[in-house]
Amino acid sequence: IGWGIIGGDALGIKIISRSQFSNLLPILVLALGIDDSLHALHRYKEERRDGQSPEGAAHASLTRVGRAIMLTSFTTMAAFAANLTSDIAALRSFGIEAALGVGAAFILTGLWGPIIRMDWDLFMDKRGKLVEEDSEKVHMVKEDWLANIATTSSKHSTIILALIFVSTAFAIPVMMSLEGDFKVEDFLAEESDFAQGIVLVNTRFSDEGEPAAVIIEGDMLDPRVYAAIQATRVNMLNESENDPGKYTKTPLGTPEMHAIDELIWFAKASMAIDTTPFDNAGWNSESLDCSVESTGLPDETDRDCLRFMYGFLFTYGVPAGGIIPEIPASISALYILPNCVLDQAAVHLCDGGELPEYQRMTMRWGISNAEQFSLVELVLDELKIDMQPFQELAASDISERAKLDSVSEDFPVTWAIPTGDPVTRYIASSSMQNELQGSLLLGVLFCLIMLWWGFRPVSVESVGQFAYSLRDLAISMPIIVAILVYVYFTVNPTFAAVLGLLLLYGAGRWSARSLSLAIFTTTPIVIVVIWLYAIIAMAGYGLNMVTVAIAAMSLGVGIDYVIHVVERYREERSEGASVDDSIRAIGGAAGLALVGSAVSDVTGFLIIGQSAMGFFASFGLFCAVMIGLSLFASLITTPAMLGALAQWRNRVQSQSKNGSSIISVE
């Protein structure tokens, strides 16, 4: 990661953009590094117990478990690489940083771990101090217990899988009910002065809030646009069915919406007291062709009157008069902007003598409890309804920006959009969450493709033959089409085309059996993600950057557990072991390393969960839950699926002499 930053700076390219997600990477890499080292060293010790020399044990660990570790690392990197398709720089950087971190963990712990242990054993052997591995050594959990769990899951696969899929069916609606939410108490210690201060302000000063704005584009001199400001205020007084009532209030208890019309009212009141400042700025109703009211003041429904008043306010502000205080021009500049430099002596004209246009203005309002994103969303929906007077003056949806030259007499408004800190913060967070959720499914597809490649038969390639199977291509085509359609609409057509060429090439060479095995391996982790989301919802949490990031991490970390189980099963079957013996082996051998890594990870995350900061507490808690679910998927769900698959294949083979099948884990 450091070299990525250095290299990017040297090339003038922003490769790494550090963000809050970067702080999660050390925890992720540490968890994956522990998993890799435990699996590699456990296999090394297993081979040593079987009488292998240090060199032989290291070779077996690297060639057998090393393949699984490589596959887990590549799939995890592929899962996080899905973030590279994001439009958000922080997420793209997160994908790069995670991939680099996982790759480093693979090299340092998965590959170097058994080599360093071999060197140490050789060093001790030269000095006659090498102690042989004790086959009777008691582990954290008895291997027989884990073996029995795996075999029991396999034998009772029908009942277990039925319960799992029923639970998943119930979990899906719960998962779908999750809504985006940001609560300050989730990210701060409840006892902290800052959190208590926020609670105090929200409870005792509930009408106060955080300032926001609305930008309007179009012909601001049109009297109908000017009248729409007050019409919007009237609408804000009338609450709709879903109005959360979170507009900030004025001292009179009305929703707060400040705009240029208020300054015009003050200016007219000052003008009624003393017209001298206005006369000096070019005020003459006849020469300006400006209609006046019965009081002799400018008519707000007259375009030329509005041009003069806008120009005067922008240049001089509101002069003091009677009870009206002086308001500087800098305040007026917050609400209206001309398209030229105005003539100081004739504010209704530009310096060059032409008539100025006013194409933009802002309206200032506010949101109470702006830290609650669910409320901000409701407030923005309510504001869109209240701004219907502006919508009626636009040819299309005012949230979609149109060109300024598209202004017409019938439609003087081209664009209106809320902005300000609470709005941009909500939009940024929501975009981040949506991008993470989108990359989660894309990550599943990338994992599937990587596993398809990783499980490919290598015997044909080893002899250099180009064996392309049209049958495998035809069988794989529905999956390929589904993947490409999703990528086409969620990423871009170019990426879909490149990926399509890769999949069309791979489909004929990697075999349909490898694809079925990849789908088989991915399924338990998809179930884990669904369950994790459901648990988050049942615990009363919403979707925020923490919970969505944990769900994304569950894909990268959880699939490692299942890959180790499937790879050990394939290894045992390739050596001639029966289905039952192979499943027992994955429970007793691979399962021991899985339990060790799970216990260490869960312990670390639960310690993080004790933090007074809600951010770290929820992160630690749900990461621990995620690891527990991944362990369940590897020791119970996967053996049950393997047992069910073996039973199904036996029935098929008993009915037909043709033993070939699309689905195979051997």
N, C-alpha and C positions, 0 to 999 in steps of 0.2 A: 504494500500500500504506500509505504514511504517512497519507494522508487517510482511508483506511479505518479505521485505528486511531483517528485524531482524531474522525472522525464517530461511530464506535461508542461511544467514551467519552462524547461529548456526548449521545448518545441513551440511554446506559446499556445498550447492547447489545454483547456480545462478538462483533465481526465477525471480527477477526484474532486468532488465537491462535498466537503465534510458537512454533516448534518446531525440531527439528534439520533438518526438511525445508526450513524457510525458508532455511537456509544454502545449499541447492542452487539456489535460484532465481536469484541473480545469474549463475551459470554458464549456466543454461538461457536466461535472457533475453539474455545476451551472445551466445550461439551463434545464437539466432534473429535477433537484431538484425543480426549480421554477414551472415547468409544473406539477409535482406530487403534490406539496403543493397547487397550485391553484385549481386543480381538487378536491382534498380531502376537502379543506376548503370551496370551492364553494358548494359542495354537503352538507356539514355540515350546512352551512347557509341556503341552500334551505330547508332542513328538519326542521330547526328551524323556518323558516317562515311558514311552514305548521303545526306548533304547537307542534312539538316534543320537549321533554326535552333534556338537554345537553347529557345525557347518550344515549337516543334513537337516537339523531342526529349523535353522534359519532359511534354508532353501525351501523346505515344505511350507513354512509360514508365508514366505514371499510369493510363492507360486500358487498357493491355494487360497489362503485368506487374503493375500495381497490382491488377487483378482477381485474379490468381493469388496475390499477396501477401495480399490481403484474405481469400481463401478459405483459404489456409494458416493465417492467424492465427485465423480463426473456427473451423476444425477443431481446431487446437491448443487453443484456449480450451474448445471442447466436450469434448475428450478429458480435460482436467484438471477440467472442471466435473463430470465423473462422480464425483469425490470428494465433491461436495456431498451425495450420497446416503448417505455413511458416517455411522455412529453415533459416530465418534471425532472430537472437536472439532479436533484437530491436522490430521487429513486434510481436513476441511471447509475449514479455514483455508488449507491448502496449495492446494486447488483454487481458492479465491478469489484468493490471492496470485499463483498462476501465471497465472490468467486476466487479472488486472490488469497483470501484468508483460508478458505477450504482447501485450495491447492497447496498452500504452505503446510497446513495440518496433515495433509496426505503424505507429503514428503518427509516431514520431520518426525511424525509419530507412526504413520502406517508403514513407511519403508525403513527409516533409520532406526526405529524402535527395536525390531528384532536383530538388526545388524549390530547395534550397540550392545545388546544383550549377548550376542554371540562373541563379540570381542572381549567382553568382560569374562565370559565363561572360559574362553581360550586363555586369557590372562591368568585366571585362577587355576586352570588346568596345568599350566607350565610350572606353577608353584606347588602343585599337588594339593591344592585346597578346594578343588571343585567338588561340590556336593551334588550327588545325583538327586533328581526330583523324586519326591516321596509320593508314590501312587496312593497311599492311604491318607494323604493329607486332607483334613476337613476344611471345606470351603465355606463361604458365607451361607450358601444354600446347598444342600445335598444334591448331587447330580441326579440321583434316582428320583427325587421329588420333581425336579424339572422335567425329567424324561417321562415320568408318569403323567404330568400335566399335559404334555404334548400328545402322548399316545391316547389319553382319555379324550382329548379334544378331537382327535382323529376318529376314534371309534364312535363317538356320539356326535359326529359332524352334522347330521340332519337336524337334531334338536338345537345344537349350538348355533348353527347358521340361521335357523329359523328365528331364534331369539335375537340374533344380531341384526338381521334384516328388518324384523318387526320394530326393534328399537330405533333403527335408522329411519324407518318410515315415519315414526312418531317424532324423531329429532328434526327432520327436514322442515316441517312447518314452524317449529320453534326457532330454527336457524333463520328461516326466511322472515320471521317477525322482528329480527334485530334491526334497529335504526341507529343512524349516526348520532353520537352524543359526545359532548365534552363537558365534564363537570370539574370545576376547580378543585373540589375535594378529592377527586381521583388522582390529582397530581401534586397535592401539597399535604403536609402534615396538618391534621385537623387542629392540633394544639398550637401551631405556629402563629405568631403575631400577624403575619401577612394574611393567612387564611381567615383568622378571626376578624381582621379588618374588613375583608371582603364581605363576610357574613353581616357585619355591623352595618356597612353601607347599604347592602341589599335589603335589609330588614327595616332600618330606620329612615332611609332615604330612597324608598322604592320608586319614587317618581323621577329620580335622577338616573343617569345612565351614561352611556358612552356615545360621543357625537359621531354622526355619519352624514352622508350627503347624497344628493341625487344630481347627476349631470344630465342636462337637457341640451339637445342639439337641434338646430333648425332655424326658423325665422322667429327670433325672440321679440321682434317689433310687432308681430301680429297681435292685436288686442285679444284675440281668442286664447292665445298661449298665455298671455298675462292673466286673463280671467281664470284659466285652468288652475292657477296656483291656489287661489282661494277656494275653488271648487274641490280641490284635493284636500284642503284642510277640513272642509265640511264633511267629506267622505270619511276622513279619519275619526271624526266624532261618532260616526255610526258604525258600531261594531258588527262584524259579520259573525256567522256561526262558529268559525274556527279562529276568531281573533284572540290572540293570547293576552291582549291588553298590555303590551310591553313597549308602547311608544312612550318616550319621556314626556313629562307634562310641564306646562307652564305654571306660574303661580296661580293662574285662574282655574287650573285643573283640566285644561284642554290639551290635546296632543300638540307637541312642539314641532313646528315646521316654519323655519325662518327663510325668507326669500327677499328678492329685490322690491316686491310690492310694499313691504313694511317700511322700507327706507323712503319710498315714494310718498307714503302717507306722512311720515315725519317731515319730509321736505315740503310738502304742500302746507302742512301746519306752520312751518317756519315761514313759508312764502306768504301766508295770510297775514303774518305779523310785519314782515319787511321784505319787499320785492327787490331791494337794491342789489344784493349779491346775484340774483337771477338776471336782473337787467344787465349787469356788467358782463354776464356770461352769454349775452345774446338773446335774452328772452323778449319776444315780441310776438304775441299770438297771431297778429295779422300777417306779418312777414314770414312767420313759420308755417302759416296755413294750419294752425293748431286750434281746434275747437276748445272753447272754455266752458266751464260750468257756470251756473247762475252766480256763483261766488267770485267768478273771475279767475279761478284756478284751472290748471290744465285738466282736460278731460282724459281719463285713463282709458277710454275706449277709442281714442284717436291715435293713429300710428305716429304722426308727426310729433304729437305731444310726448309720447313715450320715448321717441328718439332724443328729444331735448332733455327730458328728465333723466334718462339713462346716462347721457353725456355729462350732465351737470353732476350727478352723483359720483360718476367714475372719476371726474376731474377734481371736484371740490368737496364731495361728501355732503353732509347736511349742516348748514349754518345754524348757529344758535339763534333762537328767536322765542321770546316769551318763556314758556315752561319747557320748550324743546331744547335739549342739550346739543352741543356740537358733536357730530359724528364724523370722524375723519374719512377721507376718500379711501384709505386702505381697507376699511370695512366694506365699502361698496364694491371694491375690486374682488372681494370674495364671492360675489353673487353674479356679476355681469362683466362682459369683456367685449370691447369693440374690435373691429378688424383692422383698425388703423390708428395712427396718432391723432388725437383730437385737437382742434383749434381752441386755444385757451379762451379767446374772446368770443367764439361762436361754437359752443360745445356740441351743437347739432351738426357740425361739419368736420370733415377731416382737415388736416393741415393743408392738403392740396385743394381743398374746396369741394370735394365730392362728398356725397352722403355716406355716412358710416353704416355698416351693417353689424348687427349683434346676433351672432350665430350660436353662442353658447351661454348658458347660465347654470348656476347651481342653487339647490335648495338644501338647507341645513336642517337635520332632524336628529333624533337620538333613539337608542335602544336600551331599555333596562335589562339587567341580567344578561349582558351581551356575551358573557363567558359560557352560557348554556347554548350550545349550538342548535339543539332541537328547537329552542325558542326563537333563535335568530331565523331559522328556516321558516317558521310560521309567520314571523313578523314580515319577512320579505314577501311571502305569499300575500299577506294582507295589504302590504304597500302596493303591490301590483294591482290589486283590486281597487284600492283607493285612488290610484293614478289613472283611472279610466278616462277622466276628462282629457288627459294628454293622449291616451290611446285613440280616442275618437278623432284626434287631429292628425293621426299618422296613417299612411297608406298601408303599412304592414306592422307586424309586432314590434313595439318600441324597444323590446329587449334585443332585437337584431339590428345592428348598426347599418344604416343606409347612407349613401353618399349625400353630402350637403347640397350638391347641385340638383338633387332630386326633389327639393322643396317646391311645392306648388301652392297656388292660392287656396286650393281645397285642403291640402295636407301640409301644414307648415312645420310639423314635428317629424324629425327623421330618427331620433334615438333618445332614449331615456334609460339610465342605468343607475342603480344604487351603488354607492362606493363608500369609502371610509374604512378605518381600522377594523371595526367589528365585522363589516361585510367581507373585506378582503381576507381577514383571518378565517372566517367561516368558509369562504370559497376555497382558500388554499388548503385548509384541513380536509374539506369534503373531497376536493380533487385528489388529495394524497390518499385518502381512504379508498376512493373509487379506483384509482390506479393500482393500489395494492391488491384490492379484491380482483380486479381484472387480470393482473399479473399472476394471481394465485392459480386460476384455471389455466392460464397460458403455461405456468410452471408445471402443472400436472401433465400437459401435453408434451412439453419439452422432456420431462422425466420419462414419459412413455417412449418417446423417440430414442432417447439415450439408452434406455433399457432394451429396446428392440435391437439397437446396434450392439449392445454389450452381450446380449444372449445369442447373437448370431452364431451359426455353425462355422467353425474355423477350419475344419478339415479340408474343405474344398479350396479355400484360399491359400492354405499352407502349401499346396502343390502347384499354385500359380494358375489354376484353371479359372476361366471366366464362365461360371455356371449361372445362367440367368433363367429363372423359372417363371414362365408366364402363368402357370397355375397359381403360384404363390402371389403373383401380382393381382390376379383376378380375385383371389380370396381376400387380399388386404385392401382392395380398392374402396369398399365402403368406409373403412376407417380413415383412409387417406383423404377421401372426399370430405368427410366430416371435419377433419383437422384443418384442411385448407379453407373450407368455407368459414370456419370460426376465425382463422388467422386473417383471412381476406377482409372481414368486416371489423375486426377489432384492432388490427395492426395496420397493414397497408397492402395493396395489391402486389407491389414489387417483392416484398418479403414473402408473401404467399407463393409467388411464382418461383422464387429461388428454393423455398422449402419444398415446393411441389416436385421440382426436378430431383432434389435429394431423395425424397420419399419414393418417387417412381424408380429411381436407381436402386434404392435399398430394398424395395419390396420384392424384387426378383432375386436378390442376392442374400438377404438376411433371413428369408423364409417366413411363412405365415405362422409356423410354430413358435418362432421367437417373438412374433407380435403377440400371440396369445399368452405367452409367458410374461411378457411385459405388462399386458393388461391385468393378468392374474396378480402380479407383484404390486401393481399400483392400487388395486381395489381396496386392500385393507387400510391404506393410508388415506384414501378418499373418505372412507368411513370414519377414520379418526378425526379428520378435519370437520366433518359434519357433526360428530359428537361434541367436539371441542366448542364449536359455535353454539350448539344447543346448551352446553353447560354454562357458557358465558352469558347467554340470555337468561337462563334459569337463576343464575347468581345475581341478576339484577343489573348487569353491566350492559352498555351499549357498544356500538361500533365506534371505536376511536383508533388513533394511530397505534396505540399499544396493543389492543386486542387483535387488530387486523395484522399487525406485524408478527404477533405470536402465531396466528393461524398460518401465515406464510412460512414461518420458521418450522412449524410442525410438519410441513411437507418436506423440507430439506432434511430435518433431523429424523423424522419418523420413518421415512422410506429406507433409511440406512438399516434400521432394525430388521425390516422385512427382507431386504436384499441378503443380509447375512444368513438368515434362516433358509431362504430359497437356494442360495448358492451351496450351503452345506448339504441340503437335501439332494441337489443335483450331483454333488461330489460323491455322496454315499451311493446313489443309484448307479453312477457311472462305474463304480467299483464292484457292482454286482449285488449290493445289499437289497433286501426286500423293502417294500413300502413301509411296513411297520418298523423295521429296524432303522430305516433312514429317518423316519419321523422321531424315533426314540433318540437317535444320535443328535438331531438338531436341538432336542430339548435338553439333553445332558451335556453336550459339548458347547454348541453355539449359545444355548440358553444360559449357561453359567456366565459367559462373557457379557451377554445382554443384561442379565440381572446386575452384574457388577457395575457396568456403565450406567444403567438406569438408577441404581441406588446412589451412586456418586453424583449424578446430575440432579436427581430429585433433592438430595441433601443440600447441594449448593443453591438450588433455586428456592427451596423453603427458607434457607437462611436469608436470602434476598427478600423473601416475602415478609420477613419480620421488620422490614424498614418502616419507619414512621411516615415516609413519603408514599402517598398512595400510588404514585406512578410505579415505583419499584416493587411495592407490595403486591399490586395486581399482576405485574409482570412476572415476579417470582412464583406467585400462586398458580397462574395459568400455565406457565412453562412446566412446573412440576406436574400438573394435571396432564399436559401434553405428553410428557415423557412416560407417565403411567399408562396412558392410552396407547402409546406406541409399543410399549412392552406387552400390553394385552394383545395388540394386533399381531405381534410376532410370535408369541408363545401359545395363543389360543385361537385367534381368528385364522392365521395362516395354516397351522396344522389341521384345523378343521376343514379348510378349503382343500388342502392337499389330500386329506382322507376322502372327502366327498368326490374329488376329481378321480382318485384311484378307483373308488367304487363305481363311478359312472363308466370309466374306461373298461373295467372288468365286465360290466353288463353289455357294453357295446361289443367287446371282443367275443363274448360268449354267444352273441346273436349273429356275428359275422366273422368269417375267417380272415377278412381284411382288417388287420390291426392298426392301420394308419388312422390317424386322427389329427384334426386341426389343433386341438388343445393338447399340449404335453408339457410336463415340467421336467422331463428327463433329458 
